[in-house]
Amino acid sequence: MGYVLRVRMASFFAGASTVLISGLYFLHKDYKVAHDSISQQMKGLQESLGGRISALEKSRVVEASEHVEAAE
């Protein structure tokens, strides 16, 4: 009976470790996909915001030059 119990325990722990390793692999893969997705979204938002800031800076330069010309 002792031998059969040891074989069953070894089989159980081998199966449990296989499931654990595969589960961790899939979690890691899911984490990487989510991280890449969020990184791409943030990159797009950063580029959009950079364009808006550039447009505002250009409009302020134009307004400042108009005020200088009007004062002269």
Backbone as ProteinMPNN parsed JSONL, in Angstrom:
{"seq_chain_A": "MGYVLRVRMASFFAGASTVLISGLYFLHKDYKVAHDSISQQMKGLQESLGGRISALEKSRVVEASEHVEAAE", "coords_chain_A": {"N_chain_A": [[0.825, -1.19, 0.0], [2.016, 1.203, 0.666], [3.749, 1.766, -1.439], [2.037, 2.207, -3.634], [0.686, 4.461, -2.756], [2.787, 6.312, -2.689], [3.366, 6.448, -5.454], [0.979, 7.489, -6.431], [0.958, 9.961, -5.111], [3.27, 11.112, -6.214], [2.484, 11.267, -8.892], [0.316, 13.006, -8.624], [1.604, 15.389, -7.708], [3.298, 15.859, -9.872], [1.443, 16.389, -11.906], [0.15, 18.604, -10.766], [2.26, 20.459, -10.655], [2.753, 20.754, -13.373], [0.372, 21.954, -14.256], [0.51, 24.321, -12.769], [2.833, 25.54, -13.814], [2.078, 25.875, -16.512], [-0.13, 27.558, -16.141], [1.093, 29.843, -15.015], [2.649, 30.581, -17.192], [0.661, 31.295, -19.101], [-0.536, 33.425, -17.725], [1.609, 35.216, -17.632], [1.953, 35.699, -20.365], [-0.509, 36.901, -20.963], [-0.281, 39.184, -19.387], [1.847, 40.484, -20.693], [0.681, 41.033, -23.206], [-1.401, 42.769, -22.448], [0.11, 44.839, -21.34], [1.568, 45.759, -23.576], [-0.551, 46.658, -25.147], [-1.61, 48.774, -23.609], [0.639, 50.404, -23.574], [0.828, 51.126, -26.29], [-1.541, 52.597, -26.539], [-1.026, 54.726, -24.786], [1.155, 55.855, -26.064], [-0.022, 56.789, -28.426], [-1.782, 58.699, -27.329], [0.085, 60.435, -26.216], [1.411, 61.397, -28.511], [-0.731, 62.695, -29.746], [-1.336, 64.641, -27.841], [1.066, 66.046, -27.879], [0.966, 67.169, -30.44], [-1.214, 68.882, -30.141], [-0.234, 70.647, -28.205], [1.885, 71.802, -29.61], [0.433, 73.147, -31.617], [-0.959, 74.993, -30.03], [1.196, 76.467, -29.009], [2.18, 77.617, -31.372], [0.002, 79.226, -32.084], [0.027, 81.01, -29.984], [2.42, 82.342, -30.44], [1.837, 83.622, -32.831], [-0.251, 85.3, -31.978], [1.153, 86.873, -30.139], [2.951, 88.182, -31.808], [1.159, 89.692, -33.32], [0.174, 91.424, -31.366], [2.449, 92.879, -30.787], [2.911, 94.154, -33.238], [0.597, 95.69, -33.377], [1.003, 97.422, -31.257], [3.011, 99.002, -32.133]], "CA_chain_A": [[0.0, 0.0, 0.0], [2.893, 2.368, 0.733], [4.295, 2.04, -2.767], [0.96, 2.752, -4.464], [0.444, 5.82, -2.257], [3.888, 7.149, -3.17], [3.194, 6.64, -6.895], [-0.152, 8.41, -6.623], [1.397, 11.295, -4.672], [4.205, 11.616, -7.224], [1.682, 11.615, -10.067], [-0.444, 14.207, -8.284], [2.481, 16.561, -7.68], [3.761, 16.107, -11.243], [0.332, 17.041, -12.599], [-0.07, 19.929, -10.175], [3.337, 21.354, -11.077], [2.548, 21.036, -14.795], [-0.717, 22.931, -14.344], [1.019, 25.575, -12.217], [3.765, 26.139, -14.773], [1.327, 26.341, -17.677], [-0.928, 28.706, -15.699], [1.975, 31.005, -14.902], [3.029, 30.974, -18.55], [-0.456, 32.006, -19.714], [-0.681, 34.714, -17.034], [2.697, 36.081, -18.078], [1.644, 36.078, -21.743], [-1.628, 37.836, -20.886], [0.261, 40.426, -18.842], [2.639, 41.146, -21.73], [-0.247, 41.549, -24.216], [-2.078, 43.927, -21.856], [1.106, 45.912, -21.19], [1.834, 46.299, -24.902], [-1.743, 47.386, -25.577], [-1.665, 50.037, -22.869], [1.765, 51.214, -24.039], [0.466, 51.701, -27.584], [-2.555, 53.628, -26.312], [-0.387, 55.89, -24.183], [1.999, 56.476, -27.092], [-0.933, 57.54, -29.28], [-2.243, 59.881, -26.586], [1.217, 61.347, -26.062], [1.612, 62.059, -29.798], [-1.858, 63.598, -29.949], [-1.155, 65.78, -26.936], [2.208, 66.821, -28.381], [0.485, 67.963, -31.573], [-2.069, 69.958, -29.624], [0.619, 71.628, -27.535], [2.587, 72.532, -30.669], [-0.525, 74.064, -32.239], [-1.203, 76.105, -29.096], [2.389, 77.314, -28.953], [2.236, 78.394, -32.614], [-1.03, 80.266, -32.04], [0.456, 82.056, -29.031], [3.473, 83.128, -31.093], [1.154, 84.483, -33.8], [-0.96, 86.333, -31.21], [2.137, 87.788, -29.553], [3.488, 89.058, -32.873], [0.092, 90.629, -33.685], [0.115, 92.442, -30.328], [3.632, 93.729, -30.939], [2.679, 94.995, -34.413], [-0.468, 96.646, -33.051], [1.524, 98.407, -30.325], [3.943, 99.903, -32.843]], "C_chain_A": [[0.872, 1.258, 0.0], [3.443, 2.759, -0.626], [3.25, 2.703, -3.664], [0.668, 4.193, -4.05], [1.534, 6.767, -2.744], [3.768, 7.421, -4.67], [2.067, 7.623, -7.166], [0.23, 9.835, -6.206], [2.348, 11.909, -5.693], [3.454, 12.038, -8.473], [0.883, 12.891, -9.815], [0.441, 15.446, -8.334], [3.064, 16.872, -9.051], [2.669, 16.82, -12.037], [0.088, 18.447, -12.082], [1.013, 20.908, -10.611], [3.211, 21.691, -12.557], [1.464, 22.092, -14.987], [-0.247, 24.292, -13.84], [1.929, 26.277, -13.21], [3.021, 26.661, -15.995], [0.45, 27.543, -17.317], [-0.091, 29.964, -15.58], [2.422, 31.5, -16.274], [1.91, 31.781, -19.204], [-0.712, 33.354, -19.032], [0.387, 35.698, -17.48], [2.427, 36.591, -19.498], [0.514, 37.101, -21.767], [-1.162, 39.196, -20.366], [1.036, 41.189, -19.912], [1.733, 41.75, -22.804], [-0.947, 42.804, -23.7], [-1.123, 45.112, -21.733], [1.408, 46.552, -22.536], [0.658, 47.118, -25.413], [-1.825, 48.748, -24.899], [-0.528, 50.959, -23.304], [1.455, 51.872, -25.374], [-0.578, 52.796, -27.424], [-1.934, 54.887, -25.74], [0.503, 56.612, -25.186], [1.145, 57.314, -28.033], [-1.438, 58.796, -28.597], [-1.135, 60.912, -26.441], [1.478, 62.096, -27.37], [0.503, 63.066, -30.071], [-1.708, 64.851, -29.086], [0.003, 66.655, -27.385], [1.806, 67.697, -29.553], [-0.38, 69.126, -31.119], [-1.239, 71.054, -28.955], [1.38, 72.459, -28.562], [1.664, 73.539, -31.342], [-0.821, 75.248, -31.328], [-0.004, 77.039, -29.013], [2.498, 78.176, -30.202], [1.206, 79.513, -32.587], [-0.657, 81.373, -31.061], [1.531, 82.936, -29.637], [2.839, 84.095, -32.084], [0.429, 85.614, -33.072], [0.016, 87.346, -30.616], [2.699, 88.715, -30.621], [2.428, 90.051, -33.333], [-0.012, 91.748, -32.652], [1.295, 93.388, -30.433], [3.443, 94.657, -32.119], [1.6, 96.046, -34.128], [0.046, 97.747, -32.128], [2.448, 99.395, -31.021], [3.188, 100.889, -33.617]], "O_chain_A": [[0.504, 2.267, -0.602], [3.587, 3.943, -0.928], [3.559, 3.66, -4.375], [0.429, 5.048, -4.903], [1.248, 7.889, -3.161], [4.048, 8.537, -5.108], [2.187, 8.489, -8.032], [-0.136, 10.799, -6.878], [2.243, 13.096, -6.003], [3.767, 13.077, -9.055], [0.785, 13.752, -10.689], [0.065, 16.449, -8.94], [3.301, 18.039, -9.365], [2.959, 17.767, -12.768], [-0.151, 19.372, -12.859], [0.717, 22.066, -10.907], [3.531, 22.81, -12.958], [1.622, 23.015, -15.787], [-0.581, 25.315, -14.437], [1.805, 27.483, -13.421], [3.297, 27.765, -16.465], [0.31, 28.459, -18.127], [-0.521, 31.038, -16.0], [2.556, 32.705, -16.489], [2.166, 32.831, -19.794], [-1.068, 34.323, -19.702], [0.103, 36.878, -17.684], [2.644, 37.766, -19.795], [0.58, 38.071, -22.522], [-1.604, 40.236, -20.854], [0.899, 42.407, -20.026], [1.986, 42.862, -23.266], [-1.074, 43.789, -24.427], [-1.506, 46.253, -21.992], [1.494, 47.777, -22.626], [0.85, 48.159, -26.042], [-2.082, 49.758, -25.554], [-0.719, 52.172, -23.392], [1.779, 53.042, -25.579], [-0.506, 53.821, -28.103], [-2.272, 55.995, -26.157], [0.598, 57.839, -25.165], [1.533, 58.423, -28.401], [-1.515, 59.852, -29.225], [-1.379, 62.116, -26.53], [1.737, 63.3, -27.349], [0.762, 64.162, -30.568], [-1.927, 65.971, -29.548], [-0.07, 67.879, -27.281], [2.251, 68.84, -29.656], [-0.282, 70.228, -31.657], [-1.515, 72.242, -29.123], [1.508, 73.674, -28.411], [2.074, 74.668, -31.611], [-0.924, 76.382, -31.797], [-0.164, 78.258, -28.953], [2.869, 79.347, -30.111], [1.495, 80.629, -33.016], [-0.986, 82.539, -31.281], [1.563, 84.141, -29.386], [3.249, 85.252, -32.174], [0.489, 86.765, -33.506], [-0.267, 88.543, -30.594], [2.9, 89.903, -30.37], [2.778, 91.17, -33.708], [-0.259, 92.899, -33.013], [1.149, 94.585, -30.188], [3.777, 95.838, -32.027], [1.7, 97.177, -34.604], [-0.421, 98.884, -32.203], [2.642, 100.51, -30.536], [3.782, 101.736, -34.284]]}, "name": "protein", "num_of_chains": 1, "seq": "MGYVLRVRMASFFAGASTVLISGLYFLHKDYKVAHDSISQQMKGLQESLGGRISALEKSRVVEASEHVEAAE"}
